[in-house]
Amino acid sequence: MYLLGIDLGTSSLKAILAEESGHILAIESAKYPLYMERKGWVEQDPNDWWEAFLDVLTKIAKKFDITKVVGISFSGQMHGLVTLDKDDNIIRNAILWNDTRTGEEVQYLNNTIGKEKLISETGNIAYAGFTAPKILWMKNNEPELFAKIDKIMLPKDYLVYRLTGEFVTDFSDASGMLLLDVKNKCWSEFMLNLCGINSEQIPSLHESFDNIGTVKNELAIELGLSSSCIVTPGAGDNAAAAVGTGTIDNFQCNISIGTSGTIFIASDSFIALEDSELHSFAHASGKFHLMGVILSAASANDWWIKDILETNSYDISGEINLGENEVYFMPHLVGERSPHNDVNVRGAFLGLSKNTSRTDMSVAVLEGVAFALNDCLEIARKKGLDVKVSGISGGGAKSKLWKQILANVLNVEIQEREIEEGPALGAVLLAGVGSGVFPDLKTAFGKFDKVTNTIKPQTDIVKKYRLSYNNYKKLYPLLKEFYER
């Protein structure tokens, strides 16, 4: 029996085909474009996602008998607004998680409605990337399109809908819409009314591993899948990545260094934060988690390497003395989410001198991302979540140097695993539980868990980075003041 996990990312769709024994048979991917017609706008065409899904499925089918696939599940970029009319036509391009057009709507939600009210209704405050501000933006700026809305869904849920005809989402992904009462796992009627929508326009709620149906019969024939192939709703990408790295039990942690950067800490219970500096979301495990999100992680390094240095080499040459760099990089290239919630702030290099080298600046980019993630971890630790070990996933996880910097700045052990495709692997495990191949996620993960190395913090360098981090913390207020002017 085969299991298929699909990760709908920001730049590409990835698929993992695996056997129930834990053996990975194939990893395929297909890219699609971003559309950025105006400053701060980031959109995609959901049709491109579907075509990418068909592309990877075709690639896999050329090598393996996909009638043996008994379960399919998904991981997906969170917060994106997908709207369909009554005939299931896409009304407009999807507005993505890193789109920052909703500044006025966020101000309205946080200041006029009030953070206290939002937290009481959803467990979180409004961020520019969340779905509810996008719905309000569409209502305010595109009323003729807003009036056509019959269905509102998240990116991966569009693929599930096309595949099964089921209009569903899961709790982990729904947590990032600012429409869900996360603690009680139900839609907030107050937030729905505030956004001018009703319960029939939003998906039914499920756990990430629930069996929600099978592939539509006519589509199964067309694609070469079995019509008895079970589909589960899957999870938001960070929750799926956490499952794929075994971050399931209380206080277990995963760091993701992808387009954005996240620090994800599993929790058995809902954790309320007075100021909602971190996200209190439902987990794909059926429980909860705290998550800090910085908007630029591997994307910041890509910008530095490709756009500024104009090279495709990520290797850093020259002498590197960790913890002694006098250059600081603020990674807020497109604003920042956790813990600052600031759409106006931008990035910066500080501490430059005539002695500054290319190596210093390259290392500073990696350190700046690590410091920004530590801002999030410090808040979690103050709530009693004492993280000592973490998994890691995302494109940035391929860098040995970056992983050592993270271990030292965060003072945690970083576990490397044989399979680094955390979100897609998490989707495989969710498919395995939903289809009945595995009784639960821990059993499923045990089939695939192969820790290949543990990167430990270097005690003397940890102390040096603590001093550097204390300096780093003083810089954001200065940038904030500058951009507010």
N, C-alpha and C positions, 0 to 999 in steps of 0.2 A: 504493500500500500504506500502511496505517495501523499505528501502534504505540500501545499503551495502557499508561500507567504509573499505578499505584495506590499512594497513600501512606496507610497506615492509621495515623493520628496518635492522640494522646491524647484530643483533643476532637472531631475530625472526620476523615472520609475524603475525600481529594482525588484527582481523576483528571485526567490530561492525555492528550488524543488528539492525536497528531502525525503528520505525513507524513514519509516517509523523507528528504525534502529538508531537513528541519530546521524546517519551518513548523508552528507550533502552531495546531491547529484549534479546540480547546475546552479549557477548564478548568472543571471542575464539582466541587462538594463537597456533603457531607451530614453533619450533626452527630448525635451520640448522647450519652447521659448517662453521668456517673460515679456510682458508688454508694459512699458513704462512711458506712457504718452505725456504725462505731466510730472512735475517735480513732486516727489512723495508718493506717486501712484505706482503700484505693483500689481499686475493682473496676469491671469492665465485663462486660456480657453479650455473648459472642461472636456471638450471634444478631443483636444490634444492628449489629455490623460487617457481617455478611452483608446485612442489609437496606439498610444504607448503600451497599454495593457495588451492589446491584440498583438503588437509587435513582439513583446517578450514571450507571450504564450506561443506564438508561431515558432520562435527560435527554439524554445524548449521542446515543442512537439516534433521538431525535426530530428531530435536526438533520443527522445523518450516517449513511451506510450502513456499519454496523459489521461487515458481512460482509467488508469490506476489511481488518479488523484481522488482521494476520498474527502478531502477537506481543503477549503480555501479561506484565508483570512487576510486582513489588511492592517497596515500601519499608514497613517496619513499626516501630512502637514496640517497643523491645527488652525482654527480660527477663521479660515477662509469662508467667504460668503458666496454660496452657489444658489441661484434662484431659477426656478422653473415656472412656466405658466401652466394653465389647465390642460394643455396638450403636450406637456413635458418638453416643450422647447426651452432652451437656455435663453433667459431674458437678456443677460449681459455677461461680459467676462467676469470670472470669479475675482473678488477682491481679496488679496492674500494677507497672510499674517504680518508681513513686514511692510505693508502699506500704511502710510502715516497721514492720510488725508483727513482723518476724523478728529483733529485737534479740538474743534469747537464742540463736537458731540461729547468728547471725553470730559471737557471742562464742564459742560452742562450736567453730565451724569455725576461727576465727583463733587461739584460745587453747589449746583442748584438742587438736584435730588439728594446729594450728600453721601459721603463715603460710609457713614454709619448705617444709613438705610440700605445701601448696596450690599454691605457686608451682612446685614441681617437677612437680606433676601437671597443672596447668592454665596456668601462666604468670601467674596472678593470685591475689589474696587475696579473701576473702568481703566483699561489700557487701550492705547490706540489700535493695537493689533486685534483686540477681541471682536467678536462677531456683532454683538448688540450695537456698539457705536457705528459699525458699518451699515446696519439696518436703518438706524436713525439717519445716517448720512444720505442713504438712498431715498428715504422718505422725504428728507428736506431738499434734496438737490435733483432727484429724478422721480418726481411724483407720478408721472405717467407710466414709468416702468414699475415703480413700487406697486401701483394699483393692479398690475398684471400678476403679481406673485401668488402662486398656488402652493408652492413647496419651497421651503428654505432648508438647505442641507449643507453639510461640511464636505470638503473635497473627497475623502475616501468613501463617504456615504453615497456620493454620486456613482462611483464604480459599483458599489453594492446594489444600488437601485437599478442600474443598467443590467447587471448580471442576474438579479433575482426578481426584480419588480417589487421588492420590499422596501418601504420607506422607513428606515430605521437609523438610529445612531447608538453609540455606546456612552456610558457615563464618563469615561475619561476624556473623550473628545468633546462631549457636551459641556464639560466643566469649563472649557475655555470660551464659551459663547457669551457669558454673563447673563444667561437666561435660566440657568439651572440652579436650584437650591441644592448645593453640593452636599451639605450635611445630611439632608433628608432624601436625596436622590429623586427629585421630582422637579418638573418645570415650575418656575415662579410665575404665578398669574400676574403679579404686580409688574414684573419685567416685560412679560408679553404685552400687557395692556399699554405700558409705557412706550413700547416700540411700535404699537399699532398693528399687532399681529394676533392671531388666535391659535389655539392648540392644534387645529386641523392643518395648519401651515407648517408645522414642525414635526420632526420624526418621532416615532415611538422609541422609548428608552429601553436599553438592554445592557446586560453585562457583556464585556468584550468577547467572552468565550461562549456566548449563547448560540445555540442552533436556531437561526432565524429562517431557514428554508434551504432550498436547493437551487441550482442553476436552472434557469428557465429552459424547458424542454427543447424548444426550437433553437435556442442559442447554444445549448449543449451539443446538439447535432452539428450546428454550423462550426463550432469551435473544436469539436473533437473530444469534449469532456463527457463524463458520465452524467446522465440526468439525475442520478442519485447523489451527486457530489454536494456535500453540505457546505454552506457558507455561514461564517460567523461575522459579526460587524467589525471586529478588530478594535483598534485603539488609536488614540492620538500618538504621533511618532515618538514622543518622549516616554510615554507609558509603555509602548511596544518595545522600545529600546531597553527599558528597564527590565521587562520580562525576558528579553533576549540576552541580558547579562546576569540574570538570576536575582535582580533587585526586587524581591517579592516580600520578604519578611520585614518586620518592624525594624526601622533604623538602617536597613541596608541602603546603599547609595550607588548611583551611577552618574558619571560625568559624560556628557556628549559634546564633542567638538565638531559640530557641523557648520552649516551656514550661520546659524546662531549657536550659542553655547548654553548648556543647561547643567544644573546640578539638581539631581532628583533623589529625594529621600523618602523611602516607603514608610508608611505609618499604619498601625492597626486601627487607629481612630482618627476622626477629623480633628485637625488642629486649627484653631482660630487665631488669626493675627490681628491685633488691634488696628494697625495701619495697612495691612495687606501688602507689605513690601515683597513678600513671596506669594506664589499662588498656592492656595489650598484646594486641591483637586481630588477627584476620585481616581483610583488606580485601576488598571486593567485586571488586577488580581481579585477585584471585588471589594478591596479596602480603600485606603486613601494614600495621599502623598503630599509633601511640600515640594515646590519646585521654584528655583530661581532661574530666570532666563535673561541672558544678555544678547542683544540683537546682532552683534558682529563678533564672530569667533574665527572659524576657518576662513570665512569670507574676508575678514580683516587681513589675514595673512595672504590670501590670494590677491587682494588689492595691492599689498606691499610688494609681493614678488612679481606679479604679472603686469600691473598697471604702472607701478613706480620704477621698479628695477628692470622691468621689461625682459624678464627671463622666465623660463619654465622650470628652472632648478630650485628646489626647496632646500638644498644643502646649504648650510651656513659654514663658511670657511673662516679661518682666523682663530685666535685664542679666545676661549670663552671661560670666564671666571664667574660661575653662577653666584648670585647674591651680591655682586660687586658692581653691577651696571649702574652708571650715573644717569643714564637716559631713561625717561619714563614715556610710555605710550598710553594714551587714553583711547580705548577702542570704540568710542561712541560715534562711529561713522554715519549712522543713520538714526541718531537719537539713542535712547536707552530705555529698557523696560525695568528689570529688577536691579537694585531695589529703588531706583530713582524715579521711574515713571516720567521721563522727560523727553518729549518729542523734538525739542529745540536744540539740545546740546549736541555738539559735534566733537570729533576726535582731535587729538593734538599729540605732538612730540614735545617734551620739555626736557631741559637739562642738556641741550646741545652745546657743544663747544668746538673749537678748532681741532681738538683731539678726538672728536667723535668719529667712529669708524662705521662702515656699512654693517659690520658684524654687530656692533653695539645696538644699532637701530633695528636690525633683524631680530636679535634676541629680545629687545624691548617690546616688540609686537607680541611675541609669545608670552612674555611676562605680564604685559598689560591685560591680556585676556585672562590669565591665571589670577591676577589681582582682582579683576572684576567679578570672577566667579567666587573668589574668597569673600567679597562683600556679601554675597548671598549666603555662603556657608556660615559666616559669623552670626547672621541673624538666626539661622536654624540652631546653631550651638547654644545661643542664648535661650532658646526655647527647650533646651535639654536634649537635643538630638546630637549626641556625641559620636560623630562619624569618624571611624578610624581606618576603614578599608572601602575602596570604591572600584567598581567596574568602570570601563571606559568604552566609548563607541564614537562613530563619526569619522570623517575623513582626516581630521587632525590627529586621531589616535594612531595614525601610521608613523608619526614623528616620535622617535625615542627621546630626543631632546625635550620636546614639549611635555611629554609624559613625566620626565624627571623634574622639570620645572613645576608642573602641577603637584607632584608628590611633595616637593619642598615647600611651595607656597601654601598649600592647603594642609600640609602636615598629615597626609593620609597615604596609606599603601595603595598603589594602583595595580590592579590585577589585569594582565593581558590574557586574552583568550584566543583560541585557534580561529574562531570565526568573529570577524570584526563588524559584520553587517547586523548590528544590534536590532534595528527596527524590523527588518525583513525576517530575521530569525524569530523575533518575538511574535510576528504574525504567523509563522510556521507553528509555533507552540500553541497559540490560540486556536489555530485550525485543528491541531491535534486533540485538544480538549473538547472543542465543539463537535467534532465528528466522532467522539467516543474512543479514539485511539489511545488517549491517555486519560486517567481519572482526574488529574489536576495539574496545575502549572508546575509545581515543584517536581513531580514525577517526570513531566515532559522535559523540563530543563535538565534533569539528571541524565537524560539520554544524550544531550548535546554539550554538556558542560566539560570543557577542557581548558583549564588554566595552564598557560604555557610559561608564564613568568610573572613575578611580582616585583614591582619597582618600589623600593622603600625610600622614605624621606632620609636625607643625609643630615644628621643632627646639627653639625656646625653650620651648614648652609641654611637650614630651617631658621636658625637664629638671625642670620644675616637678612633673610627675606622678610622676617617679621619687622625689622627696622625699615626696610624698603617699603613694605606694605603700609606702615604707619605714615610714611611720607606720601604715598600714593593717595591715601584717604583724604589728605588735605587739598588735593588738586581739583576734585569734582566741584566743590562749592565755588571755586574761583571761575571755572568754566561756566557753571550755571549762571553766575552773576553776569559774566561777559555776554552770554547769549540772550539773557533776559533783557539786556539793554538794547 
